């Protein structure tokens, strides 16, 4: 497996598993939300290392992202030290590295997807990512083992810590994934089974998740030849569920 495929496999398959572990530990009080050296943070440090290795192997010019990342990290470091707070500097760096991770991620993905084969592999990883998360939500809903979206027990966010963030992520990823269908990048089978993902987003029951599920459902239906009857069914079923 090439380094770029290893990176995509890690980003879309391994990271969600660490995020599930992190969310489960946060909700059960084992670790603090946003605390230092959480499973999710450690996994993303490995992701940053893989991103840098991938860009080095592919001979990608990383001057701009490195300069931006260095500036962000230095600002947080000097800010904390200026206020004579080592703890503040650590927390600042912890938050800053999330921005650094996103900068490197966007820059790297933009440059390593060079042909249809790369795009097809990334699409398969995106699909696996969506189905892993969706199935974990459905599993949590059936077994009751996951984290409730609300304190009184309503909804489920699977094994993740934030239902709103998860709903937005799944909605955005779903739109990006479904957009590849019109280019014949994803299979008909994956497309037909996609309502599982829509159902799992709805089961989060947060406002962001409900809106995301409706938008994704409409976008999915727009690709089918049964648009009108499915849209009518979706409209009336939502009226019954949320009246």
C-alpha distance (Angstrom), angle and dihedral (degrees) to the residues before:
residue distance angle dihedral
X1 . . .
X2 3.82 . .
X3 3.79 121.1 .
X4 3.81 92.5 -109.1
X5 3.82 91.8 53.3
X6 3.80 90.1 46.2
X7 3.80 88.1 53.3
X8 3.82 93.4 49.9
X9 3.81 91.1 46.5
X10 3.80 90.5 51.4
X11 3.81 94.3 46.0
X12 3.79 97.3 47.9
X13 3.82 103.1 30.5
X14 3.81 109.8 26.5
X15 3.82 101.6 35.5
X16 3.84 94.4 58.6
X17 3.82 89.5 54.7
X18 3.82 90.8 54.4
X19 3.82 89.9 46.0
X20 3.82 89.7 53.2
X21 3.80 90.6 50.7
X22 3.80 90.4 46.7
X23 3.81 93.1 49.4
X24 3.78 93.2 47.7
X25 3.82 91.5 50.8
X26 3.82 92.7 46.9
X27 3.81 95.0 50.0
X28 3.80 91.5 46.7
X29 3.81 91.8 50.2
X30 3.80 96.5 -115.1
X31 3.83 92.3 123.4
X32 3.81 135.4 13.2
X33 3.78 120.4 -103.6
X34 3.80 107.7 -102.5
X35 3.80 90.6 8.1
X36 3.78 121.8 155.3
X37 3.82 119.3 -89.2
X38 3.80 96.0 11.3
X39 3.84 117.5 163.2
X40 3.80 90.6 -105.5
X41 3.81 92.9 51.5
X42 3.80 93.8 46.7
X43 3.81 90.0 49.8
X44 3.80 90.6 52.5
X45 3.79 91.9 50.0
X46 3.82 86.5 58.4
X47 3.83 87.9 47.2
X48 3.83 90.8 53.7
X49 3.82 89.9 51.3
X50 3.82 90.2 50.3
X51 3.81 90.7 48.1
X52 3.80 91.5 52.8
X53 3.81 92.4 46.2
X54 3.82 91.0 49.0
X55 3.80 92.6 50.3
X56 3.82 90.4 47.6
X57 3.83 93.5 49.4
X58 3.82 92.2 46.2
X59 3.83 89.6 47.3
X60 3.80 92.6 -123.1
X61 3.80 115.9 169.1
X62 3.81 103.4 -115.6
X63 3.80 97.8 175.9
X64 3.82 95.8 110.1
X65 3.85 98.3 46.5
X66 3.81 91.0 43.1
X67 3.82 91.9 51.5
X68 3.81 92.2 47.9
X69 3.81 92.2 45.5
X70 3.81 92.7 47.1
X71 3.80 91.0 50.8
X72 3.82 92.3 51.5
X73 3.81 92.9 47.7
X74 3.82 93.3 46.3
X75 3.81 92.3 49.7
X76 3.81 91.4 52.9
X77 3.81 92.3 45.1
X78 3.82 96.1 49.4
X79 3.79 91.6 41.5
X80 3.79 91.6 56.7
X81 3.81 94.1 43.2
X82 3.83 91.9 45.9
X83 3.79 88.3 59.8
X84 3.82 89.8 45.8
X85 3.77 91.6 -118.4
X86 3.79 117.6 131.3
X87 3.80 89.7 177.7
X88 3.82 89.8 52.7
X89 3.80 90.3 50.9
X90 3.82 90.7 51.0
X91 3.81 92.4 49.8
X92 3.81 90.1 46.2
X93 3.79 91.8 51.2
X94 3.80 90.0 46.8
X95 3.80 90.3 56.7
X96 3.81 93.8 39.4
X97 3.80 94.1 55.2
X98 3.83 88.8 60.3
X99 3.81 88.6 61.3
X100 3.81 90.6 44.4
X101 3.81 89.3 51.7
X102 3.82 92.0 52.9
X103 3.82 92.5 47.1
X104 3.80 92.3 51.5
X105 3.81 91.6 43.0
X106 3.80 94.9 53.4
X107 3.80 93.5 43.0
X108 3.79 93.1 47.6
X109 3.82 97.9 46.0
X110 3.79 90.1 47.4
X111 3.80 90.3 58.5
X112 3.82 105.6 35.6
X113 3.82 99.2 53.8
X114 3.78 97.5 82.6
X115 3.81 106.0 148.9
X116 3.79 144.8 17.0
X117 3.81 92.7 -89.6
X118 3.81 90.7 57.4
X119 3.81 90.5 46.5
X120 3.82 92.5 49.6
X121 3.80 91.1 50.7
X122 3.81 91.9 48.6
X123 3.82 89.6 48.2
X124 3.81 90.5 53.1
X125 3.81 89.7 50.7
X126 3.82 91.3 47.8
X127 3.80 89.7 51.5
X128 3.80 91.8 48.4
X129 3.81 89.3 49.1
X130 3.81 92.2 52.7
X131 3.80 94.3 46.3
X132 3.82 93.9 45.8
X133 3.80 91.4 53.2
X134 3.81 93.8 40.4
X135 3.80 93.9 49.0
X136 3.81 90.4 48.1
X137 3.83 89.0 54.4
X138 3.82 92.5 48.6
X139 3.82 90.1 45.9
X140 3.81 90.6 50.7
X141 3.81 90.2 48.3
X142 3.81 93.5 51.5
X143 3.81 97.4 42.5
X144 3.80 98.8 33.6
X145 3.81 89.9 -133.6
X146 3.80 97.5 120.8
X147 3.79 134.0 79.7
X148 3.80 119.0 -77.1
X149 3.79 117.1 -124.9
X150 3.79 91.3 -136.9
X151 3.78 131.1 37.5
X152 3.80 92.5 -118.0
X153 3.81 90.1 59.1
X154 3.80 101.3 -98.2
X155 3.79 119.6 147.5
X156 3.77 126.1 -10.0
X157 3.79 133.4 -109.3
X158 3.78 92.7 -169.2
X159 3.78 110.8 -131.4
X160 3.80 94.8 -30.2
X161 3.80 127.7 108.7
X162 3.83 101.2 -134.7
X163 3.79 124.2 45.8
X164 3.82 95.4 -173.3
X165 3.79 94.5 51.0
X166 3.80 91.2 45.0
X167 3.81 91.5 50.7
X168 3.80 92.2 51.8
X169 3.82 91.8 45.7
X170 3.81 93.8 49.6
X171 3.80 91.4 45.3
X172 3.81 94.1 50.9
X173 3.81 93.5 42.7
X174 3.81 90.9 48.2
X175 3.80 92.9 53.0
X176 3.82 91.0 48.3
X177 3.82 91.5 47.4
X178 3.81 95.6 46.8
X179 3.81 90.5 48.3
X180 3.80 87.7 67.3
X181 3.82 91.0 60.1
X182 3.80 94.1 77.1
X183 3.82 88.3 56.8
X184 3.84 90.6 52.6
X185 3.79 90.4 -115.9
X186 3.81 95.2 128.4
X187 3.81 124.6 48.7
X188 3.80 127.5 -108.8
X189 3.80 89.4 -117.9
X190 3.81 92.6 56.4
X191 3.80 89.0 47.0
X192 3.82 94.5 50.3
X193 3.81 92.7 49.6
X194 3.81 92.1 49.8
X195 3.86 95.3 100.0
X196 3.83 85.3 77.5
X197 3.80 87.5 68.0
X198 3.82 91.9 46.3
X199 3.82 90.6 50.1
X200 3.81 92.1 49.8
X201 3.83 91.5 51.5
X202 3.81 89.6 51.2
X203 3.81 91.2 50.8
X204 3.81 89.9 63.1
X205 3.85 84.5 71.0
X206 3.80 94.3 -163.4
X207 3.82 116.2 133.3
X208 3.80 91.6 -110.7
X209 3.82 91.0 49.2
X210 3.82 94.5 48.9
X211 3.81 91.4 50.2
X212 3.82 90.8 45.0
X213 3.81 92.7 49.7
X214 3.82 91.8 51.3
X215 3.82 92.8 48.1
X216 3.81 92.4 47.1
X217 3.83 91.1 46.3
X218 3.81 91.4 52.5
X219 3.81 91.0 46.4
X220 3.82 91.6 48.9
X221 3.82 91.9 48.2
X222 3.82 90.5 50.0
X223 3.81 88.0 68.6
X224 3.83 95.3 52.0
X225 3.79 128.6 81.1
X226 3.81 91.2 -130.3
X227 3.82 94.9 66.1
X228 3.81 101.0 137.2
X229 3.84 101.4 46.9
X230 3.82 92.7 43.1
X231 3.80 92.5 48.1
X232 3.81 90.6 49.4
X233 3.81 91.1 48.7
X234 3.80 90.7 48.5
X235 3.81 91.8 48.7
X236 3.81 95.7 50.2
X237 3.82 94.2 41.4
X238 3.83 89.2 53.8
X239 3.81 89.6 50.1
X240 3.82 89.9 53.8
X241 3.81 94.9 44.6
X242 3.81 98.4 45.1
X243 3.80 104.2 28.5
